[in-house]
Each structure stands twice: as structure tokens, then as C-alpha cells.
Amino acid sequence: MDKKQKPPSRRDMEKLMANFHKTLSEKEFKNEGELRSFLDSMVGKPIPEDLPPKNAKDYAQDIIYDAGDDISHEERAQLAHEALAVDPDCVDAWIILAESEARTREAQKMFYEKALAAGERSLGKEFFKENKGHFWGMIETRPYMRARAGLTQCLWDMGKFDEAIDCCRKTLELNTNDNMGMRFVLGGFLVSLGRFAEVEPFLNKSDDWSTFWIYTRVLLKFKNGELEQAAELLKQAIEENRFVPDYLTGRKAIYRHTRDTLTLGGEDEAVSYAEEYVKGWRLVPGAIQWLKENTSGSGQNKVGRNDPCPCGSGKKFKKCCGESGI
């Protein structure tokens, strides 16, 4: 029986996109018609995977594409240093050092700040002025945006709450479409601090009924004493993701979610919500108990250290999401 092919990682997909952009940049299209004809001719054909780098920046980024999550932290850090020797402004290399070499939060923060400074030099002030609001849609901005997201979480973990919130808001200003889901991170920060009024503008958007917002709407309804509305909304929230109450109420242990993607309606999404929002639920007197009384458990009480990790990695919990951070 053939083994199932492993789906491409974020890094693999980004490399393919970068190579596609390189392929386009090498063509000289006289008009839109020629561009369309070329794109039509590419349908069904593989995108070149190993285009030669055009400059030091490309060469350094190619080194980083080899620094996948399937190698050790030491190997990733070594590749990052190799990339920086070629291009000191390789943003992803600084990010890898923050993730794989830093031993303290202060060191991690320093690496993320170096990553942002490198991105700002590399992209240039005019680029920021011209493209503010549309970042992430352009592939060259993604390392910088990842650095901002990393610094945001680092600041929060250090207890620098206002700085983390400010960093998160600035990230959203650069990418108003919010492909990275930073609005949910910001929401978690604000709810955890009891700044519920600042979350309401997000919740009032009728077209955004994600797990993160619908459960937060339930919380605010309960907080405001609107118990009937909260109970009715809870039914909709459970339809959206039935696993969330287990983690908020402690029927299942919250573990640290480390994957790049979430499964809509899945248990990993529930863990991510609980990890970021449970403090806010605990701030509202009676909210956790009310949620426990109005829901029933969907599984066993907690994940054992030697049990398969609920994130679906195939590893034991203690070797995957159960590992402690810095």
C-alpha cells in the first residue's frame, strides 16, 4: 500500500509561490493578453522548484527554505546563521534564531526586533507607505509579518501587555484583510485583561461568525446578564465547534498549540481558543460554572502524557504539544 503523501508545509508552499513570482518576473509581457496567455499555458504544469537565485537575498532565502520543522533546533539555527552570512537582512533567519536559539524571552525579543529592523531596511520606507493595508498579499512581506506576530506573542509572554497589544494593532493596520488571524490574538489579549468593551467592535461584524467570536459573544451575553440570549447563542456556538466547552471548563486539559494551521470546528481550534480566551472567561464570575452546567463533555477528562497528541501529529502528547516552551 502506498503511503499517503504528506501535505506541503507553509514553507514549501511559499517557496513554490516565490518561484512562480520569479518565473513571472523573468518574462516581459507587452500587454495583459500576453500575461493571460502565459498563465493559461501554465495550467496543469508544475511550478519550477529549483530556480537559481538571482542575488544574495534570494540565495539566503533558499537556505531558509531548507530549515524545515523536521530538523533539530540546532540544525535550523546553523542554517539561519549561514543565511545571515549571505544576507544580514534575511528576516526569516532572525525569526529562526528567535525560535530555535534564544534561551530567554529577552533574547527572543532581541532576535524578533532584529528581524523587524532587517525587514524595514529590506522593504524600504516608501514600500510601507505605498502598501500599508495590503501586506501578506505580497509574498515579500510575509517574513516581516511573521516577525511582527512572533514579537507580539513574545511581548505578551513577558508581561508587556500594552506593548503586545500595540504591536498587534500595528500588524492589523499593515494587513487589514488579516490573513494571519491577528484579530483573534488581539481579542484574546483584550478579553484576558477584562477590556471587554474594546472587543465589541470585532464582535459586531455580522459576517464573522468564527468559533473565536461566537464563544466570546456568549461570554459577553452572560456577563451582561442576558442569560436567555447567552443560552441560545451557546447552541449555535456548539454547532460551530463542540469541543470548546470541554477545554474552558477543565474537562480536558489545555495544551500549547504549536501548529501553523487550525481545523475549522476541530479540537485543535478549540484548544487554541481556550488557550487564548480562558483567562477572560475566568474573570467573569459564574461564567465557567454556567458553561459547565449547560454543556456535556465530548470525551475523556484529560490528555495523558503518553496518549496520542490531539493535534493529529501522530506523536505522543509529551513529545508534541505537551512540551514546555522557553
C-alpha positions as CSV (number, residue, x, y, z in Angstrom):
1,M,0.0,0.0,0.0
2,D,1.4,3.4,-0.9
3,K,1.9,5.8,1.9
4,K,-0.2,8.9,1.9
5,Q,1.8,11.9,0.7
6,K,2.5,14.4,3.4
7,P,0.7,17.7,2.6
8,P,3.1,20.6,1.7
9,S,4.1,22.8,4.6
10,R,3.7,26.5,4.7
11,R,7.3,26.9,3.9
12,D,7.0,24.6,0.8
13,M,4.0,26.4,-0.5
14,E,5.7,29.8,0.0
15,K,8.8,28.6,-1.9
16,L,6.6,27.5,-4.8
17,M,4.9,30.9,-4.8
18,A,8.2,32.7,-4.7
19,N,9.5,30.6,-7.6
20,F,6.3,31.4,-9.6
21,H,6.9,35.1,-9.0
22,K,10.5,34.7,-10.1
23,T,9.2,33.0,-13.3
24,L,6.8,35.8,-14.0
25,S,9.5,38.5,-13.3
26,E,11.7,37.0,-16.0
27,K,9.1,37.4,-18.7
28,E,8.5,40.6,-20.5
29,F,4.8,40.9,-21.3
30,K,3.8,43.5,-23.7
31,N,0.2,43.6,-22.6
32,E,-2.4,41.9,-20.4
33,G,-3.3,39.5,-23.2
34,E,0.2,38.0,-23.2
35,L,0.2,37.6,-19.5
36,R,-3.2,35.8,-19.6
37,S,-1.9,33.5,-22.4
38,F,1.2,32.7,-20.3
39,L,-0.9,31.9,-17.2
40,D,-3.2,29.7,-19.3
41,S,-0.2,27.8,-20.6
42,M,0.9,27.1,-17.0
43,V,-2.3,25.4,-16.0
44,G,-1.6,21.8,-15.1
45,K,2.1,22.2,-15.3
46,P,4.4,22.0,-12.2
47,I,5.9,25.2,-10.9
48,P,9.8,25.1,-11.2
49,E,11.1,24.2,-7.7
50,D,14.8,25.0,-8.0
51,L,15.2,28.2,-9.9
52,P,18.8,29.6,-9.4
53,P,18.9,32.6,-7.0
54,K,19.2,36.0,-8.7
55,N,21.0,37.7,-5.8
56,A,22.3,37.3,-2.2
57,K,18.8,37.9,-0.8
58,D,17.3,35.0,-2.9
59,Y,20.2,32.8,-2.0
60,A,19.8,33.4,1.7
61,Q,16.1,32.7,1.5
62,D,16.7,29.5,-0.4
63,I,18.9,28.4,2.6
64,I,16.0,29.2,4.9
65,Y,13.6,27.1,2.9
66,D,15.7,24.1,3.9
67,A,15.3,24.9,7.6
68,G,12.1,23.0,8.0
69,D,10.5,21.8,11.2
70,D,11.6,18.2,10.6
71,I,15.2,19.0,11.6
72,S,16.6,19.9,15.1
73,H,16.7,23.4,16.6
74,E,20.5,23.3,16.4
75,E,20.4,22.5,12.6
76,R,17.8,25.2,12.0
77,A,19.9,27.8,13.9
78,Q,23.0,26.7,11.9
79,L,21.2,27.3,8.6
80,A,19.9,30.7,9.9
81,H,23.5,31.8,10.6
82,E,24.6,30.6,7.1
83,A,21.8,32.7,5.6
84,L,22.7,35.8,7.6
85,A,26.3,35.4,6.5
86,V,25.0,35.8,2.9
87,D,22.3,38.4,3.6
88,P,22.3,40.1,7.1
89,D,18.8,41.4,6.3
90,C,17.3,37.9,5.9
91,V,14.2,38.3,8.1
92,D,13.3,34.6,8.3
93,A,16.8,33.8,9.6
94,W,16.4,36.1,12.6
95,I,13.0,34.6,13.2
96,I,14.5,31.1,13.3
97,L,17.1,32.3,15.8
98,A,14.3,33.6,18.0
99,E,12.5,30.2,17.8
100,S,15.5,27.9,17.9
101,E,18.5,29.6,19.5
102,A,17.0,32.0,22.1
103,R,17.1,30.7,25.7
104,T,15.3,33.5,27.3
105,R,12.4,35.8,26.4
106,E,14.7,38.8,26.4
107,A,16.9,37.0,23.8
108,Q,13.9,36.0,21.8
109,K,12.6,39.6,21.8
110,M,16.1,40.9,20.6
111,F,16.0,38.5,17.6
112,Y,12.5,39.5,16.7
113,E,13.4,43.1,16.8
114,K,16.4,42.4,14.6
115,A,14.1,40.7,12.2
116,L,11.8,43.7,12.1
117,A,14.7,46.1,11.6
118,A,16.0,43.9,8.8
119,G,12.6,43.8,7.1
120,E,12.2,47.6,7.3
121,R,15.6,48.1,5.7
122,S,15.0,45.5,3.0
123,L,11.5,46.7,2.1
124,G,12.2,50.4,2.5
125,K,10.1,53.3,3.8
126,E,8.3,54.0,0.5
127,F,7.2,50.4,0.3
128,F,5.5,50.7,3.7
129,K,3.8,53.9,2.7
130,E,2.5,52.6,-0.7
131,N,1.4,49.2,0.5
132,K,0.1,49.7,4.0
133,G,-3.1,47.7,4.5
134,H,-2.1,45.1,1.8
135,F,0.8,43.3,3.5
136,W,0.8,39.5,3.4
137,G,-0.8,39.6,0.0
138,M,2.7,40.3,-1.4
139,I,5.0,37.4,-0.7
140,E,8.0,39.6,0.1
141,T,6.2,41.0,3.1
142,R,5.5,37.6,4.8
143,P,8.7,37.2,6.7
144,Y,8.2,40.7,8.2
145,M,4.7,39.9,9.1
146,R,5.7,36.7,10.8
147,A,8.3,38.6,12.8
148,R,5.6,41.0,14.0
149,A,3.4,38.1,15.0
150,G,6.3,36.5,16.9
151,L,7.2,39.7,18.7
152,T,3.6,40.3,19.6
153,Q,3.4,36.9,21.4
154,C,6.9,37.3,22.9
155,L,5.9,40.7,24.5
156,W,2.7,39.2,25.9
157,D,4.6,36.3,27.4
158,M,7.0,38.8,29.0
159,G,4.1,40.5,30.7
160,K,4.5,43.6,28.4
161,F,0.7,43.6,27.7
162,D,0.3,47.2,26.4
163,E,3.3,46.8,24.1
164,A,1.9,43.4,22.8
165,I,-1.5,45.0,22.1
166,D,0.1,47.9,20.3
167,C,2.3,45.6,18.2
168,C,-0.8,43.5,17.3
169,R,-2.8,46.6,16.3
170,K,0.0,47.8,14.0
171,T,0.2,44.4,12.4
172,L,-3.5,44.6,11.6
173,E,-3.0,48.1,10.1
174,L,-0.5,46.7,7.7
175,N,-2.8,43.8,6.7
176,T,-6.4,44.9,7.0
177,N,-7.6,41.7,5.4
178,D,-6.0,39.9,8.4
179,N,-4.9,36.7,6.6
180,M,-2.9,35.7,9.8
181,G,-5.9,35.9,12.2
182,M,-4.2,38.5,14.4
183,R,-7.7,40.0,15.3
184,F,-8.3,36.8,17.3
185,V,-5.0,37.1,19.1
186,L,-5.8,40.8,19.9
187,G,-9.3,39.7,21.1
188,G,-7.7,37.1,23.4
189,F,-5.4,39.7,24.8
190,L,-8.2,42.2,25.5
191,V,-10.5,39.6,27.0
192,S,-7.8,38.3,29.2
193,L,-7.3,41.8,30.6
194,G,-11.1,42.3,31.1
195,R,-11.1,45.0,28.4
196,F,-14.4,43.7,27.0
197,A,-15.6,47.0,25.5
198,E,-12.6,47.0,23.2
199,V,-13.5,43.6,21.8
200,E,-17.1,44.5,20.9
201,P,-16.2,46.2,17.6
202,F,-14.9,42.9,16.3
203,L,-18.0,41.0,17.6
204,N,-20.4,43.4,15.9
205,K,-19.3,42.4,12.4
206,S,-22.2,40.3,11.4
207,D,-20.2,38.5,8.7
208,D,-17.7,37.0,11.1
209,W,-19.2,34.1,13.0
210,S,-16.0,32.1,13.7
211,T,-15.5,29.9,16.7
212,F,-13.4,32.7,18.4
213,W,-16.1,35.3,18.1
214,I,-19.2,33.3,18.7
215,Y,-18.0,31.9,22.0
216,T,-16.8,35.4,23.0
217,R,-20.3,36.7,22.2
218,V,-21.7,34.0,24.5
219,L,-19.4,35.2,27.3
220,L,-20.4,38.9,26.9
221,K,-24.1,38.0,26.8
222,F,-23.6,36.1,30.1
223,K,-21.5,39.0,31.6
224,N,-24.3,41.4,30.8
225,G,-26.9,39.3,32.4
226,E,-28.6,38.3,29.2
227,L,-28.9,34.6,30.1
228,E,-31.6,33.5,27.7
229,Q,-29.7,35.1,24.8
230,A,-26.4,33.6,26.0
231,A,-28.0,30.1,26.2
232,E,-29.5,30.4,22.7
233,L,-26.2,31.7,21.3
234,L,-24.3,28.8,23.0
235,K,-26.3,26.3,21.0
236,Q,-25.0,28.0,17.8
237,A,-21.5,28.1,19.2
238,I,-21.6,24.3,19.9
239,E,-22.7,23.7,16.3
240,E,-19.7,25.8,15.2
241,N,-17.2,23.8,17.5
242,R,-18.4,21.3,20.1
243,F,-15.0,20.9,21.7
244,V,-14.6,24.3,23.2
245,P,-16.6,23.9,26.4
246,D,-14.5,20.8,27.4
247,Y,-11.3,22.9,27.4
248,L,-12.9,26.0,29.0
249,T,-14.4,24.1,31.8
250,G,-11.4,21.9,32.6
251,R,-13.0,18.6,31.4
252,K,-10.0,18.4,29.2
253,A,-6.5,19.8,29.8
254,I,-5.5,22.8,27.7
255,Y,-2.2,22.2,25.9
256,R,0.1,24.6,24.0
257,H,-1.0,24.7,20.3
258,T,2.0,24.9,18.1
259,R,0.8,24.2,14.5
260,D,0.6,26.8,11.8
261,T,-3.0,25.9,10.8
262,L,-6.3,25.2,12.6
263,T,-9.1,22.8,11.6
264,L,-12.4,24.7,11.5
265,G,-14.7,23.1,14.0
266,G,-11.8,20.8,15.1
267,E,-10.3,20.1,18.5
268,D,-7.1,22.0,17.7
269,E,-9.2,25.1,17.1
270,A,-11.0,24.6,20.4
271,V,-7.6,24.3,22.2
272,S,-6.4,27.5,20.5
273,Y,-9.5,29.4,21.6
274,A,-9.3,28.1,25.2
275,E,-5.6,28.8,25.4
276,E,-6.1,32.5,24.5
277,Y,-9.5,33.2,26.0
278,V,-9.9,31.1,29.1
279,K,-8.5,33.9,31.4
280,G,-11.3,36.2,30.2
281,W,-13.9,33.5,31.0
282,R,-12.4,33.2,34.5
283,L,-12.7,36.9,35.0
284,V,-16.5,36.8,34.7
285,P,-18.0,35.4,38.0
286,G,-20.0,32.3,37.4
287,A,-19.3,32.0,33.6
288,I,-17.3,28.8,33.8
289,Q,-19.8,27.1,36.1
290,W,-22.7,28.2,33.9
291,L,-20.9,26.8,30.8
292,K,-20.3,23.5,32.6
293,E,-23.9,23.2,33.6
294,N,-25.2,24.0,30.1
295,T,-22.9,21.6,28.2
296,S,-21.9,18.0,28.5
297,G,-18.4,16.5,27.9
298,S,-17.5,15.2,24.5
299,G,-14.6,13.0,25.6
300,Q,-12.2,11.9,28.3
301,N,-11.2,14.3,31.1
302,K,-7.6,15.0,30.0
303,V,-4.8,14.1,27.6
304,G,-2.3,11.7,29.1
305,R,1.4,12.3,28.6
306,N,1.8,9.1,26.6
307,D,-1.5,9.5,24.7
308,P,-1.5,10.4,21.0
309,C,-1.5,14.2,20.7
310,P,-4.9,15.6,19.9
311,C,-3.4,17.9,17.3
312,G,-3.1,15.0,14.9
313,S,0.7,14.9,14.6
314,G,0.9,11.2,15.4
315,K,3.4,11.9,18.2
316,K,2.9,11.3,21.9
317,F,1.4,14.3,23.7
318,K,4.5,14.7,25.8
319,K,6.7,14.9,22.7
320,C,4.5,17.3,20.8
321,C,2.1,20.0,22.1
322,G,2.7,19.0,25.7
323,E,6.3,20.2,25.6
324,S,7.0,23.3,27.7
325,G,8.2,26.5,26.0
326,I,11.1,28.7,26.9
